[in-house]
Amino acid sequence: MKKLRQDLDFTKTYGSVPASFEERVMKTLRDTAPTEQPAETVPVRRRPYLRIVIVVAVLLALTATAVAAMLSRTAEMYLGPHGLGGSDSQIAVDMQNGSVAYAGQSMQLGNVLFTLDDAVWGEEDIYATGTYQVVGDTNELLVGFGLLPSHAYSPFGTDREDTTMTYLEYAEANSLQLIGAEIFMKGYLDANGEGVSGDSSFYSYEESEGVHRFGLMLFLTPEKMQAAREAGSRFQFTLTVYQYDESGRPTDPDDTDIWNATSWISDEWEVSLPGEN
């Protein structure tokens, strides 16, 4: 058999293979043969919106009130270094779970400008924060909350222990009039427009040169909290500005004419603070 295959010449019978056919066969083999592509060159379909989708999903997982609380100045103040709320206090719980009402309103009394930033509705308390400061071309100097004219005066950012002058001495040396200012959250207005009062507190500290940040708390029962919401969440604030006399005591207004006393002025301020249910 081997000799037979050697003796046979198939090219005489079938002829030689055309060069064009051979080229087409080789091209087909090259095109269809599997090739190993480097991993770094393997095309990958990119998803440009994947990161955005993930971010949105995370944000939606957070509650609206929690996000609002993180953005409120009230939460920042009460949970900050000057605040009254510890990590395990009811204030901290209210700041985390309460709903925020943004105000951004201002009222001027005398030469003092009061600005209310926002408020937080807690379980039984309403908290608020803002600033007050002397404005305009005036010779008045605010004595900080909790201080007396007899206390050492120190410009913002300096150590009070390093100063040698009291507020009274500084005011006399610079021809300044010492004044004090306060703001209290008096209560809310019911559906008939009548005032409903509650216990309240006020404290403040100097936030920047001449600008004092205040914190307010209004204590209400759960029933009154709900009534305040149903009545439109309208709250009343009492603003007071008073002068100190040369001895460092607040000048006493005439008891029968407190609203018109030039050395002691006070006014009511109504602000809408709609908190979410």
C-alpha positions as a LaTeX table, in Angstrom:
\begin{tabular}{lrrr}
\hline
Residue & $x$ (\AA) & $y$ (\AA) & $z$ (\AA) \\
\hline
Met1 & 0.00 & 0.00 & 0.00 \\
Lys2 & 2.83 & 2.34 & 0.88 \\
Lys3 & 4.47 & 1.72 & $-2.45$ \\
Leu4 & 1.18 & 2.30 & $-4.24$ \\
Arg5 & 0.80 & 5.73 & $-2.62$ \\
Gln6 & 4.34 & 6.58 & $-3.59$ \\
Asp7 & 3.81 & 5.50 & $-7.20$ \\
Leu8 & 0.61 & 7.44 & $-7.62$ \\
Asp9 & 0.89 & 11.06 & $-8.69$ \\
Phe10 & $-2.42$ & 12.75 & $-7.77$ \\
Thr11 & $-1.43$ & 16.02 & $-9.38$ \\
Lys12 & $-1.71$ & 14.35 & $-12.78$ \\
Thr13 & $-5.30$ & 13.43 & $-12.05$ \\
Tyr14 & $-6.59$ & 16.51 & $-10.19$ \\
Gly15 & $-4.11$ & 19.12 & $-11.15$ \\
Ser16 & $-2.25$ & 21.51 & $-8.82$ \\
Val17 & $-4.02$ & 23.60 & $-6.09$ \\
Pro18 & $-4.66$ & 27.16 & $-7.34$ \\
Ala19 & $-2.72$ & 29.81 & $-5.45$ \\
Ser20 & $-5.85$ & 31.94 & $-4.99$ \\
Phe21 & $-7.67$ & 29.07 & $-3.29$ \\
Glu22 & $-4.80$ & 28.51 & $-0.93$ \\
Glu23 & $-4.74$ & 32.18 & $-0.01$ \\
Arg24 & $-8.50$ & 32.23 & 0.74 \\
Val25 & $-8.23$ & 29.16 & 2.96 \\
Met26 & $-5.33$ & 30.63 & 4.94 \\
Lys27 & $-7.19$ & 33.93 & 5.40 \\
Thr28 & $-10.26$ & 32.08 & 6.69 \\
Leu29 & $-8.15$ & 30.18 & 9.17 \\
Arg30 & $-6.53$ & 33.37 & 10.39 \\
Asp31 & $-9.89$ & 35.14 & 10.82 \\
Thr32 & $-11.58$ & 32.30 & 12.67 \\
Ala33 & $-8.69$ & 31.13 & 14.84 \\
Pro34 & $-9.09$ & 32.11 & 18.54 \\
Thr35 & $-6.66$ & 34.76 & 19.64 \\
Glu36 & $-5.59$ & 35.57 & 23.21 \\
Gln37 & $-6.22$ & 39.25 & 23.97 \\
Pro38 & $-4.30$ & 40.95 & 26.79 \\
Ala39 & $-6.50$ & 41.62 & 29.83 \\
Glu40 & $-5.83$ & 45.32 & 29.81 \\
Thr41 & $-7.06$ & 45.70 & 26.25 \\
Val42 & $-10.32$ & 43.83 & 26.69 \\
Pro43 & $-13.00$ & 46.41 & 26.02 \\
Val44 & $-15.17$ & 47.13 & 29.06 \\
Arg45 & $-18.52$ & 48.80 & 28.85 \\
Arg46 & $-18.35$ & 51.71 & 31.27 \\
Arg47 & $-21.29$ & 52.79 & 33.42 \\
Pro48 & $-20.87$ & 56.52 & 34.02 \\
Tyr49 & $-24.04$ & 56.79 & 36.11 \\
Leu50 & $-23.25$ & 53.96 & 38.50 \\
Arg51 & $-21.64$ & 56.21 & 41.08 \\
Ile52 & $-24.50$ & 58.70 & 40.92 \\
Val53 & $-27.03$ & 55.90 & 41.46 \\
Ile54 & $-25.14$ & 54.68 & 44.51 \\
Val55 & $-24.97$ & 58.18 & 46.01 \\
Val56 & $-28.69$ & 58.74 & 45.48 \\
Ala57 & $-29.47$ & 55.39 & 47.08 \\
Val58 & $-27.44$ & 56.29 & 50.15 \\
Leu59 & $-29.14$ & 59.66 & 50.49 \\
Leu60 & $-32.55$ & 58.11 & 50.18 \\
Ala61 & $-31.63$ & 55.70 & 52.94 \\
Leu62 & $-31.24$ & 58.62 & 55.32 \\
Thr63 & $-34.36$ & 60.10 & 56.83 \\
Ala64 & $-35.30$ & 63.62 & 55.81 \\
Thr65 & $-35.28$ & 64.83 & 59.39 \\
Ala66 & $-31.81$ & 63.45 & 60.07 \\
Val67 & $-30.40$ & 65.18 & 57.01 \\
Ala68 & $-32.09$ & 68.42 & 58.01 \\
Ala69 & $-30.77$ & 68.18 & 61.55 \\
Met70 & $-27.23$ & 67.83 & 60.27 \\
Leu71 & $-27.68$ & 71.05 & 58.32 \\
Ser72 & $-29.31$ & 73.11 & 61.09 \\
Arg73 & $-27.45$ & 75.76 & 63.05 \\
Thr74 & $-29.51$ & 74.81 & 66.08 \\
Ala75 & $-28.13$ & 71.26 & 66.12 \\
Glu76 & $-24.66$ & 72.61 & 65.47 \\
Met77 & $-24.93$ & 74.94 & 68.45 \\
Tyr78 & $-26.53$ & 72.60 & 70.99 \\
Leu79 & $-24.21$ & 69.70 & 70.16 \\
Gly80 & $-21.11$ & 71.86 & 69.73 \\
Pro81 & $-18.48$ & 72.92 & 72.29 \\
His82 & $-20.75$ & 75.71 & 73.59 \\
Gly83 & $-23.87$ & 73.53 & 73.63 \\
Leu84 & $-25.90$ & 72.02 & 76.43 \\
Gly85 & $-26.54$ & 68.60 & 74.94 \\
Gly86 & $-24.38$ & 65.60 & 75.74 \\
Ser87 & $-24.26$ & 62.61 & 73.42 \\
Asp88 & $-26.72$ & 60.67 & 75.61 \\
Ser89 & $-29.03$ & 63.57 & 76.50 \\
Gln90 & $-32.59$ & 64.22 & 75.39 \\
Ile91 & $-31.29$ & 67.27 & 73.55 \\
Ala92 & $-29.04$ & 65.05 & 71.44 \\
Val93 & $-32.00$ & 62.76 & 70.68 \\
Asp94 & $-34.13$ & 65.74 & 69.67 \\
Met95 & $-31.37$ & 67.14 & 67.44 \\
Gln96 & $-31.07$ & 63.78 & 65.68 \\
Asn97 & $-34.75$ & 62.92 & 65.30 \\
Gly98 & $-36.44$ & 66.32 & 65.35 \\
Ser99 & $-37.66$ & 68.25 & 62.35 \\
Val100 & $-36.11$ & 71.56 & 61.34 \\
Ala101 & $-37.89$ & 74.83 & 60.62 \\
Tyr102 & $-35.77$ & 77.34 & 58.73 \\
Ala103 & $-36.39$ & 80.98 & 59.58 \\
Gly104 & $-33.69$ & 83.32 & 58.28 \\
Gln105 & $-35.59$ & 86.36 & 59.57 \\
Ser106 & $-34.29$ & 89.46 & 61.33 \\
Met107 & $-35.70$ & 92.22 & 63.51 \\
Gln108 & $-33.94$ & 95.33 & 64.79 \\
Leu109 & $-34.62$ & 96.81 & 68.21 \\
Gly110 & $-32.77$ & 100.02 & 68.90 \\
Asn111 & $-29.30$ & 99.49 & 67.48 \\
Val112 & $-29.33$ & 95.73 & 68.03 \\
Leu113 & $-30.12$ & 93.41 & 65.14 \\
Phe114 & $-31.59$ & 90.02 & 66.07 \\
Thr115 & $-31.49$ & 87.24 & 63.45 \\
Leu116 & $-33.22$ & 83.88 & 63.84 \\
Asp117 & $-31.51$ & 81.13 & 61.81 \\
Asp118 & $-33.64$ & 78.04 & 62.39 \\
Ala119 & $-35.36$ & 75.88 & 64.99 \\
Val120 & $-35.69$ & 72.19 & 65.81 \\
Trp121 & $-38.91$ & 70.54 & 66.97 \\
Gly122 & $-38.13$ & 67.95 & 69.63 \\
Glu123 & $-40.48$ & 65.63 & 71.47 \\
Glu124 & $-41.60$ & 68.20 & 74.05 \\
Asp125 & $-39.23$ & 71.10 & 73.44 \\
Ile126 & $-38.57$ & 73.54 & 70.65 \\
Tyr127 & $-35.02$ & 74.76 & 70.21 \\
Ala128 & $-33.88$ & 77.77 & 68.21 \\
Thr129 & $-30.69$ & 79.67 & 67.48 \\
Gly130 & $-29.58$ & 82.92 & 65.90 \\
Thr131 & $-27.40$ & 85.95 & 66.50 \\
Tyr132 & $-27.63$ & 89.49 & 67.83 \\
Gln133 & $-25.20$ & 92.35 & 67.35 \\
Val134 & $-24.92$ & 96.12 & 67.42 \\
Val135 & $-25.32$ & 97.65 & 63.95 \\
Gly136 & $-24.86$ & 101.10 & 62.53 \\
Asp137 & $-22.64$ & 103.97 & 63.57 \\
Thr138 & $-23.11$ & 103.89 & 67.33 \\
Asn139 & $-21.06$ & 104.10 & 70.49 \\
Glu140 & $-22.75$ & 101.13 & 72.14 \\
Leu141 & $-20.88$ & 98.04 & 73.35 \\
Leu142 & $-22.66$ & 94.77 & 74.10 \\
Val143 & $-21.87$ & 93.07 & 77.40 \\
Gly144 & $-21.95$ & 89.33 & 76.78 \\
Phe145 & $-24.54$ & 87.04 & 78.33 \\
Gly146 & $-23.56$ & 85.91 & 81.82 \\
Leu147 & $-21.12$ & 88.81 & 82.21 \\
Leu148 & $-21.39$ & 92.01 & 84.18 \\
Pro149 & $-19.87$ & 95.43 & 83.47 \\
Ser150 & $-17.58$ & 94.80 & 86.43 \\
His151 & $-16.09$ & 91.75 & 84.71 \\
Ala152 & $-12.84$ & 91.95 & 82.75 \\
Tyr153 & $-13.26$ & 93.12 & 79.16 \\
Ser154 & $-11.41$ & 91.24 & 76.44 \\
Pro155 & $-11.78$ & 91.67 & 72.70 \\
Phe156 & $-12.85$ & 88.54 & 70.86 \\
Gly157 & $-10.08$ & 86.00 & 70.56 \\
Thr158 & $-8.05$ & 87.24 & 73.53 \\
Asp159 & $-7.64$ & 85.65 & 76.94 \\
Arg160 & $-9.85$ & 87.36 & 79.51 \\
Glu161 & $-7.33$ & 86.61 & 82.24 \\
Asp162 & $-4.72$ & 88.73 & 80.46 \\
Thr163 & $-6.86$ & 91.87 & 80.48 \\
Thr164 & $-6.67$ & 94.51 & 83.19 \\
Met165 & $-9.69$ & 96.66 & 82.32 \\
Thr166 & $-13.29$ & 95.95 & 83.17 \\
Tyr167 & $-16.17$ & 96.66 & 80.81 \\
Leu168 & $-16.91$ & 99.80 & 82.81 \\
Glu169 & $-13.32$ & 101.03 & 82.60 \\
Tyr170 & $-13.05$ & 100.24 & 78.91 \\
Ala171 & $-16.35$ & 102.00 & 78.16 \\
Glu172 & $-15.30$ & 105.08 & 80.11 \\
Ala173 & $-11.89$ & 105.24 & 78.42 \\
Asn174 & $-13.47$ & 104.98 & 74.95 \\
Ser175 & $-16.70$ & 106.98 & 75.54 \\
Leu176 & $-18.90$ & 103.93 & 75.00 \\
Gln177 & $-22.36$ & 103.13 & 76.31 \\
Leu178 & $-22.67$ & 99.62 & 77.73 \\
Ile179 & $-25.83$ & 97.75 & 76.79 \\
Gly180 & $-27.30$ & 94.30 & 77.24 \\
Ala181 & $-29.65$ & 92.36 & 74.96 \\
Glu182 & $-31.86$ & 89.32 & 75.41 \\
Ile183 & $-34.32$ & 87.28 & 73.37 \\
Phe184 & $-36.81$ & 84.79 & 74.78 \\
Met185 & $-39.18$ & 82.38 & 73.08 \\
Lys186 & $-42.40$ & 83.38 & 74.80 \\
Gly187 & $-44.84$ & 80.83 & 73.38 \\
Tyr188 & $-47.08$ & 80.19 & 70.40 \\
Leu189 & $-50.30$ & 81.61 & 68.99 \\
Asp190 & $-53.34$ & 79.34 & 69.03 \\
Ala191 & $-55.97$ & 79.06 & 66.32 \\
Asn192 & $-57.70$ & 82.18 & 67.68 \\
Gly193 & $-54.51$ & 84.21 & 67.71 \\
Glu194 & $-54.24$ & 84.07 & 71.47 \\
Gly195 & $-50.82$ & 83.61 & 73.02 \\
Val196 & $-50.06$ & 80.35 & 74.82 \\
Ser197 & $-46.93$ & 80.64 & 76.93 \\
Gly198 & $-44.44$ & 78.03 & 78.02 \\
Asp199 & $-41.29$ & 77.86 & 80.10 \\
Ser200 & $-38.27$ & 79.10 & 78.22 \\
Ser201 & $-34.52$ & 79.54 & 78.57 \\
Phe202 & $-31.88$ & 81.71 & 76.91 \\
Tyr203 & $-28.11$ & 81.61 & 76.75 \\
Ser204 & $-25.50$ & 83.01 & 74.38 \\
Tyr205 & $-21.80$ & 83.37 & 73.68 \\
Glu206 & $-19.67$ & 85.60 & 71.48 \\
Glu207 & $-19.27$ & 83.81 & 68.15 \\
Ser208 & $-17.11$ & 86.40 & 66.42 \\
Glu209 & $-16.08$ & 90.00 & 67.02 \\
Gly210 & $-19.24$ & 91.76 & 68.24 \\
Val211 & $-21.57$ & 88.93 & 67.12 \\
His212 & $-23.29$ & 86.92 & 69.85 \\
Arg213 & $-24.97$ & 83.58 & 69.14 \\
Phe214 & $-27.99$ & 82.70 & 71.26 \\
Gly215 & $-29.72$ & 79.44 & 72.05 \\
Leu216 & $-33.39$ & 79.23 & 73.00 \\
Met217 & $-35.55$ & 76.45 & 74.43 \\
Leu218 & $-39.32$ & 76.46 & 74.81 \\
Phe219 & $-40.77$ & 73.71 & 77.00 \\
Leu220 & $-44.23$ & 72.51 & 75.95 \\
Thr221 & $-46.32$ & 69.41 & 76.58 \\
Pro222 & $-46.91$ & 67.00 & 73.67 \\
Glu223 & $-50.50$ & 68.25 & 73.52 \\
Lys224 & $-49.34$ & 71.86 & 73.20 \\
Met225 & $-46.76$ & 70.87 & 70.60 \\
Gln226 & $-49.51$ & 69.35 & 68.46 \\
Ala227 & $-51.77$ & 72.35 & 69.06 \\
Ala228 & $-48.99$ & 74.70 & 67.94 \\
Arg229 & $-48.61$ & 72.76 & 64.68 \\
Glu230 & $-52.33$ & 72.73 & 64.02 \\
Ala231 & $-52.51$ & 76.48 & 64.68 \\
Gly232 & $-49.89$ & 77.26 & 62.06 \\
Ser233 & $-46.65$ & 77.03 & 64.07 \\
Arg234 & $-46.59$ & 80.77 & 64.86 \\
Phe235 & $-44.31$ & 81.63 & 67.74 \\
Gln236 & $-43.80$ & 84.78 & 69.77 \\
Phe237 & $-40.40$ & 86.08 & 70.83 \\
Thr238 & $-39.70$ & 88.86 & 73.32 \\
Leu239 & $-36.73$ & 91.09 & 72.49 \\
Thr240 & $-35.16$ & 93.38 & 75.08 \\
Val241 & $-32.32$ & 95.91 & 74.90 \\
Tyr242 & $-31.24$ & 97.86 & 77.98 \\
Gln243 & $-28.49$ & 100.21 & 79.04 \\
Tyr244 & $-26.16$ & 99.99 & 82.01 \\
Asp245 & $-25.66$ & 103.03 & 84.21 \\
Glu246 & $-22.32$ & 104.32 & 85.41 \\
Ser247 & $-22.31$ & 101.93 & 88.35 \\
Gly248 & $-22.75$ & 98.91 & 86.06 \\
Arg249 & $-26.37$ & 98.20 & 86.93 \\
Pro250 & $-29.13$ & 97.90 & 84.34 \\
Thr251 & $-31.06$ & 101.15 & 84.28 \\
Asp252 & $-34.49$ & 100.55 & 85.80 \\
Pro253 & $-37.35$ & 101.73 & 83.60 \\
Asp254 & $-40.42$ & 103.38 & 85.03 \\
Asp255 & $-42.72$ & 100.50 & 85.96 \\
Thr256 & $-45.72$ & 102.31 & 84.49 \\
Asp257 & $-44.03$ & 103.15 & 81.21 \\
Ile258 & $-41.74$ & 100.20 & 80.44 \\
Trp259 & $-42.52$ & 100.14 & 76.72 \\
Asn260 & $-41.50$ & 103.77 & 76.20 \\
Ala261 & $-38.44$ & 103.89 & 78.45 \\
Thr262 & $-35.50$ & 105.06 & 76.33 \\
Ser263 & $-33.00$ & 103.13 & 78.47 \\
Trp264 & $-34.99$ & 99.87 & 78.41 \\
Ile265 & $-36.86$ & 98.89 & 75.26 \\
Ser266 & $-38.74$ & 95.69 & 74.51 \\
Asp267 & $-40.87$ & 94.37 & 71.69 \\
Glu268 & $-42.70$ & 91.24 & 70.51 \\
Trp269 & $-41.66$ & 89.36 & 67.39 \\
Glu270 & $-43.82$ & 86.78 & 65.65 \\
Val271 & $-42.09$ & 84.15 & 63.51 \\
Ser272 & $-43.55$ & 81.16 & 61.67 \\
Leu273 & $-41.60$ & 77.95 & 62.33 \\
Pro274 & $-43.40$ & 75.10 & 60.51 \\
Gly275 & $-41.96$ & 71.81 & 61.67 \\
Glu276 & $-42.83$ & 68.53 & 59.95 \\
Asn277 & $-45.15$ & 66.14 & 61.71 \\
\hline
\end{tabular}
